[in-house]
Amino acid sequence: MTPTIGVLALQGDVHEHLTTLGALGARARPVRRPAELATCDGLVLPGGESTTIARLAGLTGLLEPLREAVRAGLPVFGTCAGMVLLADRVADGAAGQQTVGGLHVTVRRNAFGRQVASFEERLAVSGLVDPVPAVFIRAPWVEDADDDVEVLARVGTGPATGRIVVVRQGSLMATSFHPEVGGDDRIHGLFVDLVRSA
């Protein structure tokens, strides 16, 4: 099966996700309208600014269809701001911040600090043999996860050691970091496999 995987194309690293998914054999498409979402077997919510993406999704009529798609079991992969958008609960969220929800976690926005605190780490991820390059840019972390959420990776070094940065819950997956800029497609590969098995 060649899955059709959309990338929410309202803000963020859309092109990089489309390129990576295409290289893995998926039909990768930008999604800007509800009709485009309806054609997808899976969806990526990219990094960017979570409040801006949520506001634009509301203005384009996508926010409710996104919520319905998650409730219906559409496989969705959120990266950085996309993790915030998938979270049911946001710590230190902006006033009136909305999310798509569905992922049973509490996420703290910008948990690792400002842009100048961005960093890279070789991250051990459950299910992958070798560590992956993880690029953290104004990244969130998972502060609390319900029992049905599988933790796939935690920060291994520095002051944030032990913080949860990769999770999976059924057909939902999220990373705190930007796998589309690390030059390693294995995290995307895990998601493509998840879509194919859904």
C-alpha positions as MATLAB code, in Angstrom:
seq = 'MTPTIGVLALQGDVHEHLTTLGALGARARPVRRPAELATCDGLVLPGGESTTIARLAGLTGLLEPLREAVRAGLPVFGTCAGMVLLADRVADGAAGQQTVGGLHVTVRRNAFGRQVASFEERLAVSGLVDPVPAVFIRAPWVEDADDDVEVLARVGTGPATGRIVVVRQGSLMATSFHPEVGGDDRIHGLFVDLVRSA';
ca = [
       0.000    0.000    0.000;
       1.203    3.494   -0.887;
      -0.306    5.737    1.779;
      -1.347    9.319    1.177;
       0.071   11.399    4.005;
      -0.776   15.053    4.333;
       1.252   17.776    5.989;
      -0.741   20.603    7.546;
       0.509   23.484    5.413;
      -0.453   26.575    7.387;
       2.962   27.391    8.889;
       6.256   25.665    9.680;
       8.561   23.087    8.053;
       6.036   21.865    5.504;
       8.407   21.334    2.563;
      10.914   19.340    4.635;
       8.223   16.931    5.851;
       6.797   16.512    2.340;
      10.265   15.733    0.971;
      11.050   13.191    3.698;
       7.693   11.423    3.391;
       8.000   11.288   -0.409;
      11.473    9.743   -0.137;
       9.945    7.021    2.071;
       7.458    6.088   -0.646;
       4.372    7.916    0.607;
       2.200   10.178   -1.542;
       2.878   13.391    0.367;
       0.486   16.336    0.020;
       0.071   19.743    1.617;
      -3.229   20.136    3.488;
      -4.796   23.584    3.694;
      -8.521   22.796    3.445;
     -10.916   20.211    4.907;
     -11.431   18.580    1.487;
      -7.683   17.879    1.267;
      -7.658   16.395    4.773;
     -10.430   13.994    3.773;
      -8.152   12.367    1.149;
      -5.368   11.492    3.626;
      -4.482    8.174    5.245;
      -2.301   10.035    7.763;
      -1.298   13.581    8.661;
       1.754   15.435    9.970;
       1.329   18.501   12.176;
       4.659   20.302   11.681;
       6.679   22.558   13.930;
       6.122   26.285   13.878;
       4.171   28.344   16.395;
       1.342   26.354   17.985;
      -0.975   29.288   18.714;
      -0.563   30.642   15.168;
      -1.216   27.245   13.583;
      -4.332   26.723   15.730;
      -5.624   30.202   14.868;
      -5.035   29.659   11.136;
      -6.693   26.222   11.338;
      -9.726   27.899   12.862;
      -9.809   30.620   10.202;
      -9.564   28.085    7.358;
     -12.255   25.827    8.804;
      -9.765   23.028    9.550;
      -9.741   22.936   13.349;
     -12.965   20.978   13.864;
     -12.299   18.561   10.956;
      -8.846   17.914   12.456;
     -10.402   17.121   15.827;
     -12.968   14.845   14.186;
     -10.251   13.054   12.186;
      -8.236   12.373   15.346;
     -11.349   11.075   17.135;
     -12.053    8.825   14.128;
      -8.578    7.268   14.350;
      -6.625    9.064   11.597;
      -2.906    8.476   12.230;
      -1.359   11.848   13.113;
       2.281   12.735   13.818;
       3.007   16.023   15.599;
       6.508   17.503   15.688;
       7.457   20.308   18.110;
       4.479   22.711   17.823;
       2.587   19.742   16.369;
       3.104   17.931   19.682;
       1.517   20.897   21.467;
      -1.396   20.844   19.014;
      -2.035   17.131   19.642;
      -1.911   17.449   23.433;
      -5.084   17.325   25.495;
      -3.476   19.588   28.107;
      -0.987   22.471   27.732;
       1.030   23.867   30.638;
       1.879   27.562   30.332;
      -0.285   27.869   27.231;
      -1.107   31.233   25.730;
      -4.396   32.812   26.795;
      -7.235   31.047   24.980;
      -4.880   28.535   23.367;
      -6.692   25.817   21.453;
      -5.438   22.389   20.473;
      -6.593   19.588   18.227;
      -6.220   17.242   21.190;
      -6.491   13.479   21.363;
      -3.044   12.764   22.820;
      -3.466   12.062   26.541;
      -0.531   14.152   27.753;
       0.300   17.473   29.365;
       2.815   19.350   27.224;
       4.801   22.377   28.363;
       5.340   24.908   25.567;
       8.890   26.212   24.985;
      10.013   24.014   27.883;
      13.666   23.947   26.832;
      13.889   27.735   26.653;
      14.163   30.447   24.030;
      15.649   30.174   20.534;
      19.181   30.722   21.894;
      18.761   27.587   24.027;
      18.236   25.378   20.944;
      20.396   22.255   20.894;
      21.017   18.909   19.208;
      21.321   15.506   20.828;
      21.801   11.940   19.652;
      18.621   10.424   21.065;
      17.928    6.768   21.813;
      14.406    5.976   20.574;
      12.575    2.765   21.438;
      12.239    0.570   18.337;
      15.306    2.019   16.575;
      18.728    0.376   16.829;
      20.923    3.481   16.675;
      20.323    6.934   18.175;
      18.735    9.580   15.952;
      19.877   13.190   15.586;
      17.315   15.308   17.419;
      17.173   19.074   16.811;
      15.361   20.937   19.609;
      14.267   24.496   18.735;
      12.096   26.287   21.350;
      10.836   22.781   21.984;
       8.105   21.498   24.283;
       8.368   18.439   26.465;
       5.775   16.047   27.833;
       5.307   16.866   31.492;
       2.779   14.149   32.234;
       1.480   11.178   30.228;
      -1.555    9.006   30.935;
      -1.166    5.244   31.243;
      -2.209    4.593   27.628;
       0.692    6.682   26.265;
       3.887    4.837   25.367;
       7.069    6.807   26.063;
       9.556    6.154   23.234;
      12.362    8.547   24.224;
      13.624   10.790   26.985;
      16.387   13.380   26.969;
      19.634   11.649   27.893;
      21.944   14.533   28.826;
      22.032   18.014   30.339;
      19.701   19.755   32.768;
      16.587   18.286   31.110;
      17.742   14.674   31.492;
      14.785   12.329   31.761;
      12.233   14.656   30.147;
       9.834   12.864   27.770;
      10.320   13.894   24.133;
       8.822   11.099   21.974;
       5.458    9.433   22.599;
       2.947    7.197   20.870;
      -0.679    6.501   21.742;
      -2.534    4.236   19.332;
      -2.513    5.996   15.958;
      -0.983    9.208   17.366;
       2.731    9.945   17.578;
       4.629   13.057   18.640;
       8.173   14.351   19.019;
       9.434   17.449   20.826;
      12.128   17.888   18.200;
      12.301   18.413   14.441;
      13.097   15.051   12.752;
      12.640   16.678    9.328;
      15.858   18.699    9.757;
      18.108   16.052   11.302;
      19.014   14.271    8.056;
      17.624   10.954    9.347;
      14.279    9.642    8.100;
      13.773    6.820   10.617;
      11.289    8.701   12.827;
       9.198    9.479    9.751;
       9.604    5.824    8.811;
       8.010    4.794   12.105;
       5.049    7.010   11.276;
       4.722    5.717    7.703;
       4.666    2.174    9.137;
       1.978    3.279   11.611;
      -0.138    4.649    8.752;
       0.297    1.474    6.701;
      -0.784   -0.685    9.638;
      -3.820    1.449   10.550;
];
